[in-house]
């Protein structure tokens, strides 16, 4: 059974002898691992099961401001601090949603298609997805600021509805382009959760976010593809809503946020969970043997009846020792030895 087939079996809730696995790296973590192993091909050798790229506006470094990147939406990201992969917003584009003239960009379709052609050409036997990061809530706050978005949910909901519709319209066109290619699913990235509960609360999520995500999911499901949703934080309150609108796989499944055993019991026959190995606690701080033991524990707890893609709970950051990455990878690659 190849890597794509393992992922499909997980998504279809059929248990397999080998559990599909995946790792994502921040640039710093991958550089550290390459330096430690002295192997510039180490990421490829790990053999992860998923193959995807994410569009989130192609941030491009500004020639006159080193470390600052401007994306298609006009958002400037400052990567001079600790976060060198995404950065923090330098200045918001919309101060007052009720009085603004913000215009959405026109996506460079030629560049987008070139990205998908390269994605498909390099997929090998992996499960392949087109990804869209900063998709709805994150796109709104990157343009107008987190506080502005949350206040607008109460102060000017009609204007915010219209703004979210424009964001959704923008991404619908891109999703439709992606679905012209030989992919297996579409991955949406949009952080809604905090350590306990949703940032905006479930009712505001249902009003502002759910109908737009339902529209995006429907485009994917109409083509017979799988829907994967990333959100950091605690989203358990809306798992039934996500299932209702067609979600197949939820990422990221954080053991410090969720009672993962309870969530598996409640939703494991309807949602596939991607994650499980903590990047907050286990991977940065445990010993290599501790990492192995925790990885085995998570797999054994969640593998029943399929529905698991075992992985770190987030892209591996600079604070994860290379020894711990290799320890986790050893379990992933040699499951018959450990399980």
C-alpha positions as CSV (number, residue, x, y, z in Angstrom):
1,X,0.0,0.0,0.0
2,X,1.5,3.3,-1.1
3,X,1.5,6.6,0.9
4,X,-1.6,8.0,-0.8
5,X,-3.5,4.8,-0.2
6,X,-2.6,4.9,3.5
7,X,-4.0,8.5,3.8
8,X,-7.2,7.6,1.9
9,X,-7.7,4.6,4.2
10,X,-7.3,6.9,7.2
11,X,-9.8,9.4,5.7
12,X,-12.2,6.6,5.0
13,X,-11.9,5.3,8.6
14,X,-10.3,2.0,7.8
15,X,-7.6,0.8,10.1
16,X,-4.2,-0.1,8.5
17,X,-1.2,-1.8,9.8
18,X,0.9,1.2,9.1
19,X,-0.4,4.6,10.1
20,X,0.2,7.5,7.6
21,X,2.4,10.2,8.9
22,X,3.6,13.7,8.1
23,X,6.1,16.4,9.2
24,X,6.2,20.1,8.3
25,X,9.2,22.2,9.1
26,X,9.8,25.9,9.6
27,X,12.9,27.0,7.7
28,X,14.9,27.3,10.9
29,X,14.0,23.8,12.1
30,X,14.9,22.2,8.7
31,X,18.2,24.1,8.6
32,X,19.0,22.8,12.1
33,X,18.2,19.2,11.1
34,X,20.3,19.4,7.9
35,X,23.2,20.8,9.9
36,X,22.8,18.1,12.5
37,X,22.5,15.2,10.0
38,X,24.8,16.7,7.4
39,X,22.2,15.6,4.9
40,X,20.6,18.2,2.7
41,X,18.1,15.5,1.5
42,X,16.9,14.5,4.9
43,X,13.4,15.9,4.5
44,X,12.8,13.8,1.4
45,X,14.3,10.7,3.1
46,X,11.8,11.0,6.0
47,X,9.2,10.0,3.5
48,X,6.1,11.9,4.7
49,X,2.8,10.9,3.2
50,X,1.4,14.3,2.3
51,X,2.3,16.6,-0.6
52,X,0.9,20.1,-0.6
53,X,1.6,23.8,-1.1
54,X,-0.2,26.7,0.5
55,X,-1.1,30.0,-1.2
56,X,-1.4,32.9,1.2
57,X,-0.5,35.8,-1.0
58,X,3.1,35.1,-2.0
59,X,4.9,37.5,0.5
60,X,7.9,39.1,-1.3
61,X,10.7,40.8,0.5
62,X,10.7,44.5,0.1
63,X,14.0,45.7,-1.4
64,X,14.1,48.9,0.7
65,X,13.1,47.2,4.0
66,X,15.2,44.0,4.8
67,X,13.2,41.4,6.7
68,X,9.8,43.0,5.7
69,X,7.6,41.1,3.2
70,X,4.6,42.5,1.3
71,X,1.9,40.0,0.1
72,X,-0.7,40.3,-2.7
73,X,-3.2,41.8,-0.3
74,X,-0.9,44.7,0.6
75,X,-0.1,43.3,4.0
76,X,3.5,43.9,5.2
77,X,4.9,41.1,7.4
78,X,7.8,41.9,9.7
79,X,10.0,38.8,10.0
80,X,12.8,40.4,11.9
81,X,11.6,39.0,15.2
82,X,11.3,35.4,16.5
83,X,8.8,34.4,13.7
84,X,10.9,34.3,10.6
85,X,8.4,32.1,8.6
86,X,5.3,34.3,8.7
87,X,6.1,37.3,10.7
88,X,3.8,39.9,12.3
89,X,1.6,42.4,10.5
90,X,3.5,45.7,10.3
91,X,0.5,48.0,9.6
92,X,-3.2,47.2,9.0
93,X,-4.9,48.2,5.7
94,X,-8.3,49.1,7.0
95,X,-8.8,51.4,10.0
96,X,-12.6,51.8,9.7
97,X,-14.6,49.1,7.9
98,X,-17.5,51.5,7.6
99,X,-15.4,54.0,5.7
100,X,-12.8,52.4,3.6
101,X,-11.8,51.9,-0.1
102,X,-9.9,48.7,0.2
103,X,-9.7,46.8,-3.1
104,X,-9.0,43.1,-3.3
105,X,-6.1,42.1,-5.6
106,X,-6.2,40.1,-8.8
107,X,-4.4,36.8,-8.3
108,X,-1.6,36.0,-10.7
109,X,-3.3,33.1,-12.3
110,X,-0.3,32.2,-14.4
111,X,1.9,31.9,-11.4
112,X,-0.8,29.9,-9.4
113,X,-1.1,27.4,-12.3
114,X,2.6,27.0,-12.5
115,X,2.7,26.2,-8.8
116,X,0.0,23.5,-9.2
117,X,1.7,22.0,-12.3
118,X,4.9,21.7,-10.2
119,X,3.0,20.3,-7.3
120,X,1.4,17.6,-9.4
121,X,4.6,16.8,-11.3
122,X,6.4,16.1,-8.0
123,X,3.7,14.2,-6.1
124,X,5.1,10.6,-6.6
125,X,2.9,8.3,-4.5
126,X,1.9,10.9,-2.0
127,X,-1.6,12.3,-1.1
128,X,-1.6,15.7,-2.8
129,X,-3.4,18.8,-1.8
130,X,-3.7,22.4,-2.9
131,X,-3.6,24.6,0.3
132,X,-5.0,28.0,1.1
133,X,-3.6,29.6,4.2
134,X,-4.9,32.7,5.9
135,X,-8.2,31.8,4.3
136,X,-11.0,33.6,6.1
137,X,-10.7,34.9,9.7
138,X,-6.9,35.2,9.4
139,X,-7.2,37.0,6.1
140,X,-9.6,39.5,7.6
141,X,-7.4,40.3,10.6
142,X,-4.3,40.5,8.5
143,X,-5.9,43.3,6.5
144,X,-7.8,45.1,9.3
145,X,-6.4,43.9,12.6
146,X,-7.6,41.4,15.1
147,X,-9.3,43.9,17.4
148,X,-11.0,45.6,14.5
149,X,-12.5,42.3,13.2
150,X,-13.8,41.3,16.6
151,X,-15.3,44.7,17.4
152,X,-16.9,44.8,14.0
153,X,-18.7,41.6,14.7
154,X,-20.8,43.7,17.1
155,X,-20.4,47.2,15.9
156,X,-21.0,46.8,12.1
157,X,-21.9,43.2,11.3
158,X,-23.5,44.0,7.9
159,X,-20.2,45.6,6.7
160,X,-18.2,42.7,8.1
161,X,-20.5,40.2,6.4
162,X,-19.9,42.0,3.1
163,X,-16.1,41.9,3.7
164,X,-16.1,38.2,4.4
165,X,-18.2,37.6,1.3
166,X,-15.4,39.4,-0.7
167,X,-12.7,37.2,0.9
168,X,-14.8,34.1,0.1
169,X,-15.3,35.2,-3.5
170,X,-11.6,35.7,-3.9
171,X,-10.8,32.2,-2.6
172,X,-13.6,30.5,-4.5
173,X,-11.9,31.4,-7.8
174,X,-8.6,30.0,-6.6
175,X,-10.1,26.8,-5.3
176,X,-11.8,26.3,-8.7
177,X,-8.5,26.7,-10.4
178,X,-6.9,24.2,-8.1
179,X,-9.6,21.6,-8.7
180,X,-8.7,21.5,-12.4
181,X,-5.5,19.7,-11.4
182,X,-4.9,16.1,-10.4
183,X,-5.1,16.6,-6.7
184,X,-6.7,14.5,-3.9
185,X,-8.0,17.2,-1.6
186,X,-7.9,20.9,-0.6
187,X,-6.4,22.1,2.6
188,X,-7.7,25.3,4.3
189,X,-5.7,27.0,6.9
190,X,-7.5,29.5,9.3
191,X,-6.8,29.7,13.0
192,X,-10.0,30.0,15.0
193,X,-9.0,28.6,18.4
194,X,-7.1,29.7,21.5
195,X,-5.9,27.4,24.2
196,X,-9.5,27.2,25.6
197,X,-12.3,27.9,23.2
198,X,-12.7,29.9,20.0
199,X,-11.3,33.4,19.6
200,X,-14.6,34.9,18.5
201,X,-16.9,32.4,20.3
202,X,-19.0,29.7,18.6
203,X,-22.0,32.0,17.7
204,X,-19.9,34.6,15.9
205,X,-18.0,31.8,14.2
206,X,-21.3,30.3,13.0
207,X,-22.5,33.7,11.7
208,X,-19.4,35.0,10.0
209,X,-17.1,32.0,9.2
210,X,-19.3,28.9,8.8
211,X,-21.3,29.9,5.8
212,X,-18.2,31.0,3.9
213,X,-16.3,27.8,4.7
214,X,-19.4,25.8,3.8
215,X,-19.3,27.5,0.3
216,X,-15.6,26.6,-0.1
217,X,-16.0,23.1,1.1
218,X,-18.9,22.6,-1.3
219,X,-16.7,23.4,-4.3
220,X,-14.3,20.7,-3.2
221,X,-16.9,18.0,-2.4
222,X,-18.6,18.6,-5.7
223,X,-15.5,17.4,-7.4
224,X,-15.3,14.3,-5.2
225,X,-12.2,15.5,-3.3
226,X,-11.4,15.5,0.4
227,X,-11.6,18.6,2.6
228,X,-8.9,19.2,5.2
229,X,-9.1,22.1,7.7
230,X,-6.2,23.5,9.8
231,X,-6.9,25.5,12.9
232,X,-4.7,25.8,15.9
233,X,-6.3,25.9,19.3
234,X,-9.5,24.5,20.8
235,X,-12.3,24.1,18.2
236,X,-14.2,21.3,19.8
237,X,-17.4,23.4,20.1
238,X,-17.7,23.5,16.3
239,X,-16.7,20.0,15.4
240,X,-20.4,19.1,14.7
241,X,-20.7,22.2,12.5
242,X,-17.5,21.2,10.5
243,X,-18.8,17.7,10.0
244,X,-22.1,19.1,8.9
245,X,-20.6,21.2,6.1
246,X,-18.4,18.4,4.9
247,X,-15.0,18.4,6.7
248,X,-13.1,15.1,6.3
249,X,-9.9,15.8,8.3
250,X,-9.1,18.2,11.1
251,X,-5.6,19.4,11.8
252,X,-4.1,20.1,14.3
253,X,-5.0,17.7,17.1
254,X,-3.2,19.1,20.1
255,X,-3.1,16.9,23.3
256,X,-2.5,19.9,25.5
257,X,-5.7,21.5,24.2
258,X,-8.0,18.5,23.7
259,X,-8.9,15.4,25.6
260,X,-7.8,13.4,22.5
261,X,-9.3,10.2,23.8
262,X,-12.7,11.8,24.3
263,X,-12.6,13.6,20.9
264,X,-11.7,10.3,19.2
265,X,-14.6,8.6,21.0
266,X,-17.1,11.4,20.0
267,X,-16.0,12.2,16.5
268,X,-13.5,9.5,15.4
269,X,-16.0,7.8,13.0
270,X,-16.7,11.1,11.2
271,X,-13.4,13.1,11.4
272,X,-9.9,12.0,10.7
273,X,-7.4,13.7,13.1
274,X,-4.0,14.9,11.8
275,X,-1.5,15.6,14.6
276,X,-1.1,14.3,18.1
277,X,2.6,14.8,18.9
278,X,2.8,18.0,20.9
279,X,5.1,20.8,19.6
280,X,4.2,22.9,22.7
281,X,5.4,20.4,25.3
282,X,6.7,17.0,24.1
283,X,8.9,17.7,21.2
284,X,10.8,20.8,22.5
285,X,11.4,19.4,26.0
286,X,11.3,15.6,26.2
287,X,14.3,13.3,25.8
288,X,14.5,11.4,22.5
289,X,13.3,8.3,24.4
290,X,10.4,10.3,25.8
291,X,9.4,11.5,22.4
292,X,9.4,7.9,21.1
293,X,7.2,6.8,24.1
294,X,4.7,9.6,23.6
295,X,4.5,9.0,19.8
296,X,3.8,5.3,20.4
297,X,1.2,6.2,23.1
298,X,-0.7,8.6,20.7
299,X,-0.7,6.1,17.8
300,X,-1.9,3.2,20.0
301,X,-4.7,5.4,21.5
302,X,-6.0,6.8,18.2
303,X,-5.3,4.2,15.5
304,X,-8.5,2.1,16.1
305,X,-10.8,2.1,13.0
306,X,-8.5,4.4,11.1
307,X,-9.0,8.2,11.2
308,X,-5.4,9.1,12.2
309,X,-2.6,10.9,10.4
310,X,0.2,10.9,13.0
311,X,2.2,14.1,13.0
312,X,3.6,16.9,15.1
313,X,0.8,19.3,16.0
314,X,2.4,22.2,14.1
315,X,5.3,22.9,11.7
316,X,8.4,22.0,13.6
317,X,10.0,25.1,15.1
318,X,13.5,26.1,15.8
319,X,13.2,25.0,19.5
320,X,12.7,21.3,18.7
321,X,16.1,19.5,19.0
322,X,17.1,17.5,15.9
323,X,17.5,14.4,18.1
324,X,13.8,14.6,19.0
325,X,12.8,15.0,15.3
326,X,14.8,11.9,14.4
327,X,13.4,9.9,17.4
328,X,9.8,10.7,16.3
329,X,10.7,9.9,12.7
330,X,12.1,6.5,13.8
331,X,8.8,5.5,15.2
332,X,7.0,6.8,12.1
333,X,9.2,4.8,9.7
334,X,9.5,1.6,11.8
335,X,6.0,1.2,13.3
336,X,6.3,-2.6,13.3
337,X,9.2,-2.4,15.7
338,X,7.4,-0.1,18.2
339,X,3.7,-0.9,18.0
